[in-house]
Amino acid sequence: MVKLIFKQDSMENFLAIPLISSRNQDEVFWPYSNEGSYTVKSGYGVIFEEYFDKKGSLKDKEWINEKKKRFCKTTLWKLPGPQSWKILLWKIITGSLPVGSEFVKRNFGWDPFCTMCSTENRDYETPGHLFRDCEVSARIWFDSALGIMTKQNRSLGIGDWIINWITYLKDHEDSTNCVTQFLAILHSIWTLRNNSIFRGEGFIPKVFFNQLANLASLAMKEPKKGEWNLADFQNESQGSPGLDYEGKRIKEGQPFFLIDTFGSLVTG
């Protein structure tokens, strides 16, 4: 075959190359971990580095910076609460949440304006508007147990704003409860927004803050096994009442709200 393909001088050079006498078998090696074995953590790290490097080179992606990169790698996944809260937070920080502004960029036929704003003052739905600047969200933050005023530092990107607050709350003497409250508010605003779009439900302050209190309280009671498992919570439609967030039996006909295995709000 070599004689048919290559010229005489090239053929002689190829045939002069000594063959390897070793019979050792090839081994699979992953160069991105100290042990040489692939792990989900090391794989995530590689993708994370490539993702941020590429995005960081684009001038219109102002939300990529070293502080956010460090926060996502060292802090985010260690925060209290269900995993879905952390995934939501990661999407907000990295600008990958499906909100109106992102649908417009992708030419989706979607109303790009905030559905929670009053009809006459509807604003463009961006992550910053939805979770901080919207009149409903601003009221939620201020009326919550944290009492956060969102009118200050609105020029700050939503990712940096969130990271700054979480960093501040982590130094509080009751840090776990404060951070849990903060994450529960983010999750509740996202749930409120989705219910507004897909169910046509409005913002009812008393109902919202009661649900928020129960949500945060349940999140503080982290079980050792089966995290956020609803095996002990029975919907009354299945024939038996469930438990409230304090573990007390819910009476027949009494409404309740829980967190499912993915951190979503379940009502009954």
Phi, psi and omega in degrees: 000319179297320181294328182283332187265316189256159176289169186300312182294320178293321181298317181294322178294319179295315182290341179279349179289123181292143177282149179285127182273344183292141179250016181295139180279151177293150179237145176277128183225132177256111188283357186258016174220155182295329182276347182082006180248145181285137171228156179300322181298315181291323178296318177298320180298319180295312180297320180300313180298314181294320182298312183287326178297314181294313182293324181295338181280349179268125185294331183277000178258070185291346185281357178266118174208172185296325181296316179293320179299315180292320180297315181295326184277326189248338189240315191307310188283355177259001180290156180287160176106171181298156181299326182296331176295320182288325177295318177300316180297318178299319180293322178295312184294322183270002177071029183247020180275135182284083177250176186305317182297326180286325178295323179295319180300328183262011177059036175277146177281076188226140177294115185277001184263152183296129180274351181268341179290158174296151188305319185280347183236031181295132181246166179297132183275101172246165177304320180295318178293313185299312188267353182219311191272339179302142182301326179288314180297319179300320179292321180298314180297317184288322182276354180285175179296339181276336177060043184276130175265118186269354183288342178273145176059036177289344177287344178284137178300151184298325179296312178294323179299314180295314181298319179298318181291317179297319178299318178295316183290332179294339178269358179287151181297334176248053191299317183299315180294319182294315180294321178298317177300316181298312181293324179296324178293315177303312181297319182292324177295319178296318178295318179299317179299315180294320178294327178293321182283310190267341181239353180069024182273142180263180180270114176247103189309312183299314180295316182299311185287331173295316178294320179297318180297316179294321180298312180293321180294318179293323180294333179286340182262076183282117177289152181289324180235152178061054185305129178059035178273135181261022183299329181272357181255112182255126176290137184298339178291344178270002173109351179217145181290161180259204179239147174274184187292346176266004179085008179274146181292131179279134180288154178302132178085353180277127179294149179214162176218136186225179173249127178279185186295345179252011178083008179277151182281129178244127179245156179209000000 
